[in-house]
Amino acid sequence: MDYVINLGPVLPIQDGLEPAADPLGYNPHCLSRDLSAFTAMNWLTIENILNITVGDASKSVLLFQNELQGRFTDGFLGLHTAGHGVPGGISGDLYGSPVDPIFFLHHAMVDRVYWIWQALHLSQASTLAGTLTLFNIPPSRDTSPQDIINLGVNAPNVRIGNVLNTLGGSPLCYIYA
């Protein structure tokens, strides 16, 4: 494949891959992969999917998201993080991963898994858990449905509560079949 990417690596996880001299600057290089069977066998498992959709971790949005996103303090990567780690290379780079074409397929699947959880747990489908900052660093208040999500330069800001229901009609209107 002749696929050139122009960002990173910034924080690579691939063995032997070092951050670029100017990791956020223009840095054309080949897309890389470092497939990890270990990550797939330990975190991207049917057992873990069942746990977050119908098992013990499905009982609340907090348990669900901790299993999906990862419990890093005890070494559990979670299904989302493992989805970046299995292909490795730029996919495992927190900042560089969006330049990999599989990034969008992976995040569509993360969205689908969340949608499945919501469909199976209707009484909790609009609940939130967690704080405004990643790992609560710096410490922040709990997230609210009224909080704003900045979707980037080509999209208007929206309230979290307005994007919890994919069938709401505005701004979202989709269903997974």
C-alpha positions as CSV (number, residue, x, y, z in Angstrom):
1,M,0.0,0.0,0.0
2,D,1.3,3.5,-0.9
3,Y,-0.4,5.5,1.9
4,V,1.5,8.5,3.2
5,I,0.4,10.3,6.4
6,N,1.7,13.7,7.4
7,L,1.3,13.9,11.1
8,G,3.3,12.3,13.9
9,P,4.2,10.1,15.4
10,V,3.5,12.1,18.5
11,L,3.2,9.5,21.3
12,P,3.8,6.1,19.5
13,I,3.2,2.8,21.2
14,Q,4.9,0.7,18.5
15,D,8.2,-0.7,19.5
16,G,11.1,1.0,17.8
17,L,8.9,4.0,16.7
18,E,10.1,7.3,18.1
19,P,8.2,10.6,18.2
20,A,9.0,12.8,15.2
21,A,11.3,15.8,15.6
22,D,8.4,18.1,15.0
23,P,5.5,15.6,15.8
24,L,2.7,18.1,15.1
25,G,4.3,19.6,12.0
26,Y,4.3,18.4,8.4
27,N,6.0,15.1,8.5
28,P,5.2,12.8,5.5
29,H,5.9,9.1,6.2
30,C,4.4,5.7,5.5
31,L,1.5,4.4,7.5
32,S,2.7,1.7,9.9
33,R,1.1,-1.3,11.6
34,D,2.3,-3.3,14.5
35,L,-0.5,-6.0,15.0
36,S,-0.8,-7.2,18.5
37,A,-2.4,-10.6,19.1
38,F,-1.7,-10.2,22.8
39,T,-4.0,-7.1,23.0
40,A,-6.7,-8.7,20.9
41,M,-6.7,-11.9,23.0
42,N,-6.7,-10.1,26.3
43,W,-9.1,-7.2,25.7
44,L,-11.0,-7.5,22.4
45,T,-12.9,-10.6,23.4
46,I,-16.4,-11.9,23.1
47,E,-16.5,-12.2,26.9
48,N,-15.7,-8.5,27.3
49,I,-18.3,-7.4,24.8
50,L,-20.9,-9.6,26.6
51,N,-19.8,-8.1,29.9
52,I,-20.5,-4.5,28.8
53,T,-23.7,-5.3,27.0
54,V,-25.5,-7.8,29.2
55,G,-23.1,-8.8,32.0
56,D,-22.1,-7.2,35.3
57,A,-20.5,-4.2,33.6
58,S,-23.8,-3.3,31.8
59,K,-25.6,-2.5,35.1
60,S,-24.8,1.2,34.9
61,V,-23.3,3.7,32.5
62,L,-20.3,4.2,34.9
63,L,-19.5,0.4,34.9
64,F,-20.1,0.3,31.1
65,Q,-17.8,3.2,30.2
66,N,-15.1,2.0,32.6
67,E,-15.0,-1.4,30.8
68,L,-15.3,0.2,27.4
69,Q,-12.8,2.9,27.9
70,G,-10.5,1.1,30.3
71,R,-9.6,0.9,34.0
72,F,-6.0,2.0,33.6
73,T,-5.2,2.0,37.3
74,D,-5.6,-1.8,37.4
75,G,-4.1,-2.5,33.9
76,F,-7.4,-3.2,32.1
77,L,-7.1,-1.4,28.7
78,G,-10.8,-1.6,27.8
79,L,-12.3,-2.4,24.4
80,H,-11.9,1.1,23.0
81,T,-8.2,1.5,23.9
82,A,-7.5,-2.1,22.7
83,G,-9.1,-1.2,19.4
84,H,-6.3,1.3,18.9
85,G,-3.6,-1.0,20.2
86,V,-4.4,-4.1,18.1
87,P,-3.4,-2.5,14.8
88,G,-0.7,-0.5,16.5
89,G,1.5,1.9,14.6
90,I,-0.1,5.3,14.2
91,S,-3.5,3.9,15.5
92,G,-1.9,3.6,18.9
93,D,-0.8,7.2,18.9
94,L,-3.3,9.3,20.9
95,Y,-2.7,12.3,18.7
96,G,-1.9,10.7,15.4
97,S,-4.6,8.0,15.2
98,P,-7.2,10.1,13.3
99,V,-4.9,10.1,10.2
100,D,-5.3,6.3,10.0
101,P,-8.3,5.3,7.8
102,I,-9.3,2.6,10.3
103,F,-9.8,5.2,13.0
104,F,-13.3,6.0,11.7
105,L,-14.3,2.4,11.4
106,H,-13.1,1.7,14.9
107,H,-15.0,4.7,16.4
108,A,-18.1,3.8,14.5
109,M,-18.0,0.4,16.2
110,V,-17.4,2.0,19.6
111,D,-20.5,4.1,18.9
112,R,-22.5,1.0,17.8
113,V,-21.5,-0.8,21.1
114,Y,-22.7,2.2,23.1
115,W,-26.0,2.3,21.0
116,I,-26.5,-1.5,21.8
117,W,-25.9,-0.8,25.5
118,Q,-28.5,2.0,25.3
119,A,-31.0,-0.2,23.5
120,L,-30.7,-2.9,26.1
121,H,-30.8,-0.5,29.1
122,L,-33.5,2.0,28.1
123,S,-34.0,3.3,31.7
124,Q,-30.3,4.3,31.8
125,A,-29.9,5.3,28.1
126,S,-29.7,9.0,28.9
127,T,-27.6,8.8,32.1
128,L,-24.1,10.2,32.4
129,A,-21.2,9.4,34.7
130,G,-17.8,11.0,35.0
131,T,-16.1,14.4,35.2
132,L,-15.4,17.1,32.6
133,T,-11.6,16.3,32.5
134,L,-9.9,13.1,31.4
135,F,-9.0,11.1,34.5
136,N,-10.4,14.1,36.4
137,I,-7.0,15.9,35.9
138,P,-7.3,18.7,36.8
139,P,-10.2,17.9,39.2
140,S,-13.5,19.0,37.8
141,R,-17.2,18.7,38.5
142,D,-19.4,15.9,37.2
143,T,-20.6,16.1,33.6
144,S,-24.1,17.3,32.9
145,P,-26.5,16.9,30.0
146,Q,-26.3,20.7,29.7
147,D,-22.5,20.7,29.1
148,I,-21.4,21.7,25.6
149,I,-19.4,19.5,23.2
150,N,-17.2,21.3,20.7
151,L,-17.4,19.1,17.6
152,G,-14.7,21.0,15.7
153,V,-14.4,23.7,13.1
154,N,-17.1,22.5,10.7
155,A,-19.9,21.7,13.2
156,P,-21.9,23.7,15.7
157,N,-21.4,23.1,19.4
158,V,-24.1,20.9,20.9
159,R,-25.3,20.0,24.4
160,I,-24.4,16.5,25.5
161,G,-28.1,15.8,26.3
162,N,-28.9,16.5,22.6
163,V,-26.7,13.7,21.3
164,L,-27.5,10.9,23.7
165,N,-30.4,9.8,21.5
166,T,-29.5,8.8,18.0
167,L,-33.1,8.8,17.0
168,G,-33.8,12.3,18.3
169,G,-34.0,13.8,14.9
170,S,-31.8,16.7,15.5
171,P,-28.9,16.8,15.4
172,L,-28.8,13.0,15.2
173,C,-31.1,10.6,13.3
174,Y,-29.7,7.2,12.7
175,I,-30.2,3.6,13.8
176,Y,-27.9,0.6,13.5
177,A,-29.4,-2.5,11.8
